[in-house]
Amino acid sequence: MRTVEIIEKKRDREVLSRDEIDYFVQGFTRGEIPDYQVSAWAMAVVLNSMTVREVTDLTLAMAYSGDTIDLSHAIPIAVDKHSTGGVGDKTTLVVEPIVAACGLPVAKMSGRGLGFTGGTLDKVESIPGFRVNMTTTEFIQQLKDIGLVLSGQTADLAPADGLLYALRDVTGTIPSIPLIASSIMSKKIAAGAQAIVLDVKVGNGAFLKSLDGAVLLAETMVGIAEMTGRKAVALISDMNQPLGLTVGNSLEVKEALLTMRGLGPLDFTEHCLEVASQMLVLGGQTTNKEQGRSMAVKALQSGKALEKFVSLIEAQGGDSSYIYDTERFPRASLITDVRSYNSGYLKEIHAQIIGEVAVDLGAGRTKKEEAIDHSVGIELHCKVGDFTEIGQVLFTIHANQPALVEPARVKLLSALTWSDTPVECLPLFYTTVTTKGTLLENDFLPLF
């Protein structure tokens, strides 16, 4: 085969064979295909899309480009969840213990935050000693021992995806449904997932701004799962305002702990219960979502979910005393309230702006090598639809650098818009995508 012919074929909107896709993925993984040809091919995919069969073949080629994990000897079924990223999304910290407490083991590989969306690993590392770099042997053994593990992804897992993403990031080829879907699903398949709940965010605080785009991505990923013999369901969830009431690493961990004690924000609690119930159904713990929800609620109310979280922290070297005494978490030196200059009904709390302020304060990173400050962040005291008075506290800034406080205050207020008339609350979820929504094999996916 000749690499240039594969590029030309996709340029001309032709369908690539499985052998051609395997050849191409193996070639750039081994360094035999230069970056400029990989970039040209990626741009051709952005412009001309792919069939669902092509995307599935690309997913599998990337999944098996390096090491894979087989969990079948450790647990009956490997159920996982994935969120496409959002502001204040600490769902994994609550959902995984709930599901594990219901008797369904969960093996989770998470990532770090980059840009205005936070990363699960950054959050949980607010707990001193917690170790996220686990070997495959340790990963599987802990899953057997306590039924729950939360780790970072090794570089040897789906290496083709990492190489391709690095090029996409600098060549303007990020916005492609086939490339996004194959990136997400290749890592899940390589990590051994057999059933996957996908939480696809949509709105101003997500990388997908339109509902149509979010549904298309969801349908594509569910279709990949079906074609590869796996089960999946995708929830399209709102990210037009932060999820919960905190943004920032230790602040979000404390909110997750409150939620596991039954004291968390209503929107975040409901979100976690929905995702957990879907995982319990996919994992065969129950036959319907209503029963799954009842099981999830019981796990919260009985304290079993919190107990499972403590087991997770201790198993991975974390100091569990922080779980029982949240005052031990790092606290920012400057705590400043942001008060309203207006009265009326909140019409918008722009999630991306809130996330950007958190990054400005040091809670996130713009480059992968940057360090983060676990103590800083933002507390929200209002949600869309609330009525606010002049002088009412809207946000609380947690900062360690005095020079950052005033710019943060100004930027936070810019994220808000008001209405003189009542405003409806935002929905938590818009729709659910199952295999019934899978695109036909020979249909080209519409452009992003």
Secondary structure as the mmCIF struct_conf table of DSSP 4:
data_model
#
loop_
_struct_conf.conf_type_id
_struct_conf.id
_struct_conf.beg_label_comp_id
_struct_conf.beg_label_asym_id
_struct_conf.beg_label_seq_id
_struct_conf.end_label_comp_id
_struct_conf.end_label_asym_id
_struct_conf.end_label_seq_id
HELX_RH_AL_P HELX_RH_AL_P1 THR A 3 ARG A 11
TURN_TY1_P TURN_TY1_P1 ASP A 12 ARG A 13
HELX_LH_PP_P HELX_LH_PP_P1 GLU A 14 SER A 17
HELX_RH_AL_P HELX_RH_AL_P2 ARG A 18 THR A 29
TURN_TY1_P TURN_TY1_P2 ARG A 30 GLY A 31
BEND BEND1 ILE A 33 ILE A 33
HELX_RH_AL_P HELX_RH_AL_P3 ASP A 35 ASN A 48
STRN STRN1 THR A 51 THR A 51
HELX_RH_AL_P HELX_RH_AL_P4 VAL A 52 ALA A 63
TURN_TY1_P TURN_TY1_P3 TYR A 64 TYR A 64
BEND BEND2 SER A 65 GLY A 66
STRN STRN2 ASP A 67 ASP A 67
TURN_TY1_P TURN_TY1_P4 SER A 72 ALA A 74
BEND BEND3 PRO A 76 PRO A 76
STRN STRN3 VAL A 79 SER A 83
TURN_TY1_P TURN_TY1_P5 VAL A 87 GLY A 88
HELX_RH_AL_P HELX_RH_AL_P5 THR A 91 ALA A 101
TURN_TY1_P TURN_TY1_P6 CYS A 102 GLY A 103
STRN STRN4 VAL A 106 SER A 110
STRN STRN5 LEU A 114 LEU A 114
TURN_TY1_P TURN_TY1_P7 GLY A 115 PHE A 116
STRN STRN6 THR A 117 THR A 117
HELX_RH_AL_P HELX_RH_AL_P6 THR A 120 VAL A 124
TURN_TY1_P TURN_TY1_P8 GLU A 125 SER A 126
BEND BEND4 ILE A 127 ILE A 127
TURN_TY1_P TURN_TY1_P9 PRO A 128 GLY A 129
HELX_RH_AL_P HELX_RH_AL_P7 THR A 136 ILE A 146
BEND BEND5 GLY A 147 GLY A 147
STRN STRN7 LEU A 148 GLY A 152
HELX_LH_PP_P HELX_LH_PP_P2 GLN A 153 THR A 154
TURN_TY1_P TURN_TY1_P10 ALA A 155 ASP A 156
STRN STRN8 LEU A 157 LEU A 157
BEND BEND6 ALA A 158 ALA A 158
HELX_RH_AL_P HELX_RH_AL_P8 PRO A 159 THR A 171
TURN_TY1_P TURN_TY1_P11 GLY A 172 GLY A 172
HELX_RH_AL_P HELX_RH_AL_P9 ILE A 177 ALA A 190
TURN_TY1_P TURN_TY1_P12 ALA A 191 GLY A 192
BEND BEND7 GLN A 194 GLN A 194
STRN STRN9 ALA A 195 VAL A 202
BEND BEND8 GLY A 203 GLY A 203
TURN_TY1_P TURN_TY1_P13 ASN A 204 GLY A 205
BEND BEND9 ALA A 206 PHE A 207
BEND BEND10 SER A 210 SER A 210
HELX_RH_AL_P HELX_RH_AL_P10 LEU A 211 MET A 227
TURN_TY1_P TURN_TY1_P14 THR A 228 GLY A 229
STRN STRN10 LYS A 231 ASP A 238
BEND BEND11 ASN A 240 GLN A 241
BEND BEND12 LEU A 243 LEU A 245
STRN STRN11 THR A 246 VAL A 247
BEND BEND13 GLY A 248 GLY A 248
HELX_RH_AL_P HELX_RH_AL_P11 ASN A 249 MET A 260
TURN_TY1_P TURN_TY1_P15 ARG A 261 GLY A 262
BEND BEND14 GLY A 264 GLY A 264
HELX_RH_AL_P HELX_RH_AL_P12 LEU A 266 LEU A 282
TURN_TY1_P TURN_TY1_P16 GLY A 283 GLY A 284
BEND BEND15 GLN A 285 GLN A 285
BEND BEND16 THR A 287 ASN A 288
HELX_RH_AL_P HELX_RH_AL_P13 LYS A 289 GLN A 301
TURN_TY1_P TURN_TY1_P17 SER A 302 SER A 302
BEND BEND17 GLY A 303 GLY A 303
HELX_RH_AL_P HELX_RH_AL_P14 LYS A 304 ALA A 315
TURN_TY1_P TURN_TY1_P18 GLN A 316 GLY A 317
TURN_TY1_P TURN_TY1_P19 SER A 320 SER A 320
HELX_RH_AL_P HELX_RH_AL_P15 SER A 321 TYR A 324
HELX_RH_3T_P HELX_RH_3T_P1 THR A 326 ARG A 328
BEND BEND18 PHE A 329 PHE A 329
BEND BEND19 SER A 333 SER A 333
STRN STRN12 LEU A 334 ARG A 339
BEND BEND20 TYR A 341 TYR A 341
STRN STRN13 GLY A 344 ILE A 349
HELX_RH_AL_P HELX_RH_AL_P16 ALA A 351 LEU A 361
TURN_TY1_P TURN_TY1_P20 GLY A 362 GLY A 362
BEND BEND21 ALA A 363 GLY A 364
BEND BEND22 THR A 366 LYS A 367
TURN_TY1_P TURN_TY1_P21 LYS A 368 GLU A 369
TURN_TY1_P TURN_TY1_P22 HIS A 374 SER A 375
STRN STRN14 GLY A 377 LEU A 380
TURN_TY1_P TURN_TY1_P23 VAL A 384 GLY A 385
STRN STRN15 PHE A 387 THR A 388
TURN_TY1_P TURN_TY1_P24 ILE A 390 GLY A 391
STRN STRN16 VAL A 393 ALA A 399
BEND BEND23 ASN A 400 ASN A 400
HELX_RH_3T_P HELX_RH_3T_P2 PRO A 402 LEU A 404
HELX_RH_AL_P HELX_RH_AL_P17 VAL A 405 SER A 414
TURN_TY1_P TURN_TY1_P25 ALA A 415 ALA A 415
STRN STRN17 LEU A 416 SER A 419
BEND BEND24 ASP A 420 THR A 421
HELX_LH_PP_P HELX_LH_PP_P3 GLU A 424 PRO A 427
BEND BEND25 LEU A 428 LEU A 428
STRN STRN18 PHE A 429 VAL A 433
HELX_RH_3T_P HELX_RH_3T_P3 THR A 435 GLY A 437
HELX_LH_PP_P HELX_LH_PP_P4 THR A 438 LEU A 440
TURN_TY1_P TURN_TY1_P26 GLU A 441 ASN A 442
HELX_LH_PP_P HELX_LH_PP_P5 ASP A 443 ASP A 443
STRN STRN19 PHE A 444 PHE A 444
HELX_LH_PP_P HELX_LH_PP_P6 LEU A 445 LEU A 447
#
